Amino acid sequence: MLVSMSAVLLLGLLIWFLLRIRYLRWADALICGTFGFLLSRTVAAPFVPTFLDGVNGFLGQLRF
């Protein structure tokens, strides 16, 4: 849950910034779509947090 709240806050700030500078492209639209899935309670919503948990696990295993 903590990762989801952090993702919502981070994506929300990123969307606000992109809208502020009027610079939205297809990748930015994908970010906006992810933000919408995290906030909604649709049938597809459980798949997005599962994907984000997988990315989080992958990034957690990287060693620099």
Buried (B, 14 or more C-beta within 10 A) or exposed (E): EEEBEEBBEEBEEBBEEBEEEEEEEEEBEEBBEBBBBBEEEEEEBEEBBEEBEEEBEEEEEEEE
